[in-house]
Amino acid sequence: MRIAIIGGGPGGYVAAIRAAQLGAEVTLIENKHLGGTCLNKGCIPTKVLLHTAELVDVLENEAKELGIKVAGFEPDWGMLQKRKDKIVKKLVGGIDGLLKSNKIIKVMGNASFLSENQIIAVRKNGGEKPGEFTIVDFDYAVIATGSVPVIIPIPGVDLPGVITSDEALSLESVPESMVIIGGGVIGCEFASIYRAFGCKVTIIEMLDNIIANMDQDIVKPLQDQLIKDGVKIYTQTKVEGIEKTANGLSVRTSSKEGIRSFDAQKVLLSIGRKPVTNNLGLDKVHVEIVRGAIKVNKNMKTNIDNIYAIGDCNGGIMLAHVASAEGVVAVESIMKKKSNIDFRTVPYCVYTKPELAGVGMTEAQAIASGFDVMTGVFPLYASGKAMIMSDSGGLVKYIADAHTGEILGLHMAGPRATDLIVEGALAIRLEATVEELISTIHAHPTVGESLHEAAHAIHGNAIHLMK
């Protein structure tokens, strides 16, 4: 079985490895860097910056309380950029090694379909001449071309100093001020990064809340912390245009308060991403596109029987771990192996301080779906480990079915939330009940035992909360 995969991001390279494990002859075509957006312009580099930002915050605001006398320190943005690039390079090299160890053929070039069984990969610096392109024959193809930042069509969006997350990762220096258009996950993470390095940050969000897709009970601790740290947040506010000024840029907005302008050296567009489907020759093979995304079924198959699409390009949940899971589903379907991945268990994570993480239904979603809901909340001010870590402003919240006790969702704000959310994902996958969580022993002292307390709280029996 010959499988060609277009795109070497977290969807494509995982699909390639899984296909090779199942005995397929695999060719992976990538036009730029292995690892895709996640590794080169997303998940990994942002978390490198966020980790240092958190350490800066601890040294500036918490060191004395933690028993550390800091005579003086100075963040080194240039050195941090080098560290970020070093980590990215090492991980990209690791993926290359994985491909070689699984005997996967790697082809560098821009891929497009010639037919339902043939792809041409053209080198960026060359045309269709001998040695400058490769023809890849396949039985099945998997499209994993990812996404790019959305550019909103407003006046001034093309001005110098208006950037996307791609450029925000590698600025030569920290600007004095930044307006972030969009208060979603990416916007809030960059607000945390640049605020820690002394930048005055303003977030403009059109919706009622920042990070509107997550349970608002866990978003509130983050919003409170950002405001405490000096980040200005304006919700229900629409951006009308961007103008050049003598000192930088001015963002003109409208809201129920009227017309307002916000000045900044840089303006970060952070309003989402869109699928990459252009220049793939999809029209030649008649692959169906719906609202800019490749249409797929539950097995990630397109309307063409031997062509699949995974990750951001199919317009689903745009997360690296979802792309990887979809890659496994696609190649297991191709290789006639039934996949057991449960997409109810997708965790959503925000790597700010406090960290946010959620899996399953929010309380509002569960009620809207017709469930009789019961919730359990445990505040981290009652957690010994969170107190030790000087990060006790968050909470743990369970959503459960009042009739069966089945766990429907887990939502957290606090230290290690992005690691601990896996307990909620596993609970949902195994259809665990409140009683099963209560009867599971959790280690002490850990932040994880707060999940145990929140399960007790569903019945009003949290051990370490006052009545």
VENRA-V859488 format. One record per residue. N is the residue number from 0. RES is the residue in one letter. PSI is psi as a letter, one per 30 degrees, with the letter a starting at -180 (NA if undefined). D_FIRST is the distance of its C-alpha to the first C-alpha in Angstrom with 1 decimal. Layout:
N/RES/PSI/D_FIRST
N/RES/PSI/D_FIRST
//
This chain:
0/M/k/0.0
1/R/j/3.8
2/I/k/6.4
3/A/k/10.0
4/I/k/12.9
5/I/j/16.4
6/G/k/19.1
7/G/g/19.6
8/G/a/22.1
9/P/f/22.2
10/G/e/19.6
11/G/e/17.1
12/Y/e/17.4
13/V/e/17.4
14/A/e/14.2
15/A/e/12.6
16/I/e/14.1
17/R/e/13.3
18/A/e/9.5
19/A/e/10.0
20/Q/e/12.3
21/L/g/9.9
22/G/g/7.8
23/A/l/5.1
24/E/j/5.9
25/V/k/8.4
26/T/k/11.2
27/L/k/14.2
28/I/k/16.9
29/E/k/20.4
30/N/f/23.7
31/K/d/26.2
32/H/k/25.9
33/L/k/23.4
34/G/f/24.6
35/G/a/25.3
36/T/e/28.6
37/C/e/28.8
38/L/e/29.0
39/N/e/30.8
40/K/g/32.9
41/G/c/33.0
42/C/e/32.7
43/I/e/33.3
44/P/e/35.9
45/T/e/37.9
46/K/f/38.1
47/V/e/39.3
48/L/e/42.1
49/L/e/42.8
50/H/e/43.2
51/T/e/45.8
52/A/e/47.5
53/E/e/47.9
54/L/e/49.5
55/V/e/51.8
56/D/e/52.8
57/V/e/53.6
58/L/e/55.7
59/E/e/57.6
60/N/f/58.3
61/E/f/57.8
62/A/e/58.5
63/K/e/62.2
64/E/e/61.6
65/L/f/59.0
66/G/g/61.6
67/I/k/60.5
68/K/j/62.9
69/V/j/61.2
70/A/f/63.7
71/G/k/61.5
72/F/l/58.0
73/E/j/56.3
74/P/k/52.7
75/D/j/51.0
76/W/e/48.6
77/G/e/47.7
78/M/e/46.9
79/L/e/44.8
80/Q/e/42.8
81/K/e/42.1
82/R/e/41.1
83/K/e/38.7
84/D/e/37.1
85/K/e/36.9
86/I/e/35.1
87/V/e/32.6
88/K/e/32.0
89/K/e/31.6
90/L/e/29.0
91/V/e/27.0
92/G/e/27.1
93/G/e/25.9
94/I/e/22.7
95/D/e/22.2
96/G/e/22.7
97/L/e/20.2
98/L/e/17.4
99/K/e/18.5
100/S/f/18.8
101/N/g/15.2
102/K/h/14.1
103/I/k/13.0
104/I/k/13.9
105/K/k/16.8
106/V/k/18.1
107/M/k/21.5
108/G/l/22.6
109/N/j/23.1
110/A/k/20.0
111/S/l/20.3
112/F/k/18.4
113/L/e/19.3
114/S/a/17.5
115/E/f/14.9
116/N/g/12.2
117/Q/k/14.1
118/I/k/15.8
119/I/k/18.8
120/A/j/20.0
121/V/k/23.7
122/R/k/25.8
123/K/e/28.7
124/N/g/31.4
125/G/l/30.2
126/G/a/29.6
127/E/i/27.2
128/K/l/28.5
129/P/k/27.0
130/G/f/25.9
131/E/g/26.3
132/F/l/22.9
133/T/k/19.3
134/I/k/16.9
135/V/j/13.3
136/D/k/10.9
137/F/l/8.1
138/D/e/6.4
139/Y/k/7.9
140/A/k/10.9
141/V/k/13.2
142/I/k/16.8
143/A/h/18.9
144/T/f/21.9
145/G/b/24.6
146/S/l/28.2
147/V/l/31.5
148/P/k/35.1
149/V/k/37.0
150/I/j/40.0
151/I/k/42.8
152/P/i/44.7
153/I/l/48.2
154/P/k/50.9
155/G/g/50.7
156/V/f/47.0
157/D/g/46.6
158/L/k/49.5
159/P/k/49.3
160/G/f/49.0
161/V/j/46.8
162/I/l/43.6
163/T/a/40.3
164/S/f/38.8
165/D/e/37.0
166/E/e/40.4
167/A/f/42.1
168/L/f/40.1
169/S/h/41.6
170/L/k/45.1
171/E/e/47.4
172/S/l/50.0
173/V/k/50.7
174/P/l/52.4
175/E/e/55.7
176/S/l/54.5
177/M/k/51.4
178/V/k/50.9
179/I/j/47.5
180/I/j/46.6
181/G/j/44.6
182/G/h/45.2
183/G/a/41.7
184/V/e/39.8
185/I/e/39.3
186/G/e/42.9
187/C/e/44.4
188/E/e/42.5
189/F/e/43.7
190/A/e/47.2
191/S/e/47.2
192/I/e/46.2
193/Y/e/48.7
194/R/e/51.5
195/A/f/51.3
196/F/g/51.9
197/G/g/54.9
198/C/k/53.6
199/K/j/55.3
200/V/k/52.6
201/T/k/52.9
202/I/k/50.1
203/I/j/50.3
204/E/k/48.5
205/M/f/48.7
206/L/l/47.9
207/D/f/50.4
208/N/l/48.8
209/I/l/46.7
210/I/h/43.2
211/A/f/43.8
212/N/f/40.5
213/M/l/41.6
214/D/k/44.4
215/Q/f/47.6
216/D/e/49.3
217/I/f/47.0
218/V/e/47.1
219/K/e/50.9
220/P/e/51.2
221/L/e/49.1
222/Q/e/51.1
223/D/e/54.3
224/Q/e/53.3
225/L/e/52.2
226/I/e/55.6
227/K/e/57.4
228/D/g/55.8
229/G/g/57.1
230/V/k/54.1
231/K/k/55.4
232/I/k/53.4
233/Y/j/54.1
234/T/l/52.2
235/Q/h/52.6
236/T/k/53.0
237/K/k/51.5
238/V/k/51.2
239/E/f/52.9
240/G/l/52.6
241/I/k/52.7
242/E/l/55.6
243/K/k/56.4
244/T/l/59.6
245/A/e/61.7
246/N/g/60.1
247/G/c/56.5
248/L/l/55.1
249/S/k/56.4
250/V/j/54.3
251/R/k/56.1
252/T/l/55.4
253/S/k/56.8
254/S/a/57.3
255/K/f/59.9
256/E/f/62.0
257/G/a/62.0
258/I/k/60.8
259/R/l/60.2
260/S/k/59.0
261/F/k/57.3
262/D/k/57.6
263/A/l/55.1
264/Q/e/54.0
265/K/k/50.3
266/V/k/48.6
267/L/j/45.2
268/L/j/43.1
269/S/i/41.2
270/I/g/40.6
271/G/a/36.8
272/R/l/33.6
273/K/k/31.7
274/P/k/28.0
275/V/j/26.7
276/T/f/25.3
277/N/l/27.3
278/N/g/26.2
279/L/f/22.5
280/G/g/22.8
281/L/f/22.1
282/D/e/24.7
283/K/e/22.9
284/V/g/20.0
285/H/h/22.7
286/V/k/21.4
287/E/k/24.4
288/I/k/26.6
289/V/j/29.3
290/R/h/32.1
291/G/f/30.1
292/A/l/27.1
293/I/k/23.7
294/K/k/24.0
295/V/l/21.5
296/N/a/21.6
297/K/f/21.8
298/N/g/18.0
299/M/g/18.1
300/K/k/16.6
301/T/a/18.7
302/N/f/20.2
303/I/k/17.2
304/D/e/14.6
305/N/g/11.5
306/I/k/13.6
307/Y/l/14.8
308/A/k/17.8
309/I/l/19.2
310/G/a/22.4
311/D/e/25.5
312/C/f/24.1
313/N/g/23.8
314/G/g/27.5
315/G/b/27.4
316/I/j/29.0
317/M/i/29.0
318/L/k/28.7
319/A/e/26.5
320/H/f/25.9
321/V/e/25.0
322/A/e/22.4
323/S/e/20.9
324/A/e/21.0
325/E/e/19.5
326/G/e/16.5
327/V/e/16.0
328/V/e/16.6
329/A/e/14.1
330/V/e/11.0
331/E/e/12.3
332/S/e/12.7
333/I/e/9.2
334/M/g/8.3
335/K/h/11.4
336/K/k/13.7
337/K/k/17.1
338/S/k/18.3
339/N/g/22.0
340/I/k/22.9
341/D/j/26.3
342/F/g/27.2
343/R/f/30.8
344/T/g/30.8
345/V/j/30.3
346/P/k/33.2
347/Y/k/35.0
348/C/k/36.8
349/V/k/39.5
350/Y/h/40.4
351/T/a/44.1
352/K/j/47.1
353/P/l/47.2
354/E/k/43.5
355/L/k/42.3
356/A/k/39.5
357/G/k/38.7
358/V/k/36.2
359/G/a/36.4
360/M/k/39.2
361/T/l/42.2
362/E/e/45.5
363/A/e/45.8
364/Q/e/42.4
365/A/e/43.1
366/I/e/46.4
367/A/f/45.0
368/S/f/42.4
369/G/g/45.4
370/F/k/45.4
371/D/j/48.7
372/V/k/48.2
373/M/k/49.7
374/T/l/49.3
375/G/k/50.1
376/V/k/51.0
377/F/j/51.9
378/P/k/53.3
379/L/f/52.6
380/Y/f/56.2
381/A/g/56.6
382/S/k/53.8
383/G/e/55.2
384/K/e/52.1
385/A/e/51.8
386/M/e/55.5
387/I/e/55.0
388/M/g/52.2
389/S/h/54.6
390/D/i/52.1
391/S/g/53.5
392/G/g/53.5
393/G/a/50.4
394/L/l/49.6
395/V/k/47.2
396/K/k/46.8
397/Y/k/45.1
398/I/k/44.6
399/A/l/44.7
400/D/k/45.1
401/A/f/48.8
402/H/e/48.3
403/T/f/45.5
404/G/g/45.7
405/E/k/41.9
406/I/k/41.0
407/L/f/39.9
408/G/l/39.9
409/L/k/41.0
410/H/k/42.5
411/M/k/43.9
412/A/k/45.9
413/G/a/46.9
414/P/k/45.9
415/R/g/42.4
416/A/e/41.6
417/T/f/38.1
418/D/e/37.4
419/L/f/39.3
420/I/f/37.6
421/V/f/34.8
422/E/e/37.4
423/G/e/37.6
424/A/e/33.8
425/L/e/33.6
426/A/e/36.6
427/I/e/35.1
428/R/e/31.8
429/L/g/33.8
430/E/h/36.4
431/A/l/39.1
432/T/l/42.7
433/V/e/45.6
434/E/e/47.2
435/E/e/44.1
436/L/e/44.2
437/I/e/47.9
438/S/g/47.7
439/T/k/45.2
440/I/k/47.1
441/H/k/46.5
442/A/l/47.6
443/H/k/50.9
444/P/k/51.5
445/T/l/48.3
446/V/e/47.4
447/G/f/45.0
448/E/f/48.0
449/S/f/48.7
450/L/e/45.8
451/H/e/47.7
452/E/e/50.9
453/A/e/49.3
454/A/e/48.1
455/H/e/51.7
456/A/f/52.9
457/I/e/51.2
458/H/g/54.1
459/G/g/56.6
460/N/h/56.7
461/A/k/55.4
462/I/e/57.2
463/H/h/57.9
464/L/k/59.1
465/M/k/62.7
466/K/NA/63.6
//
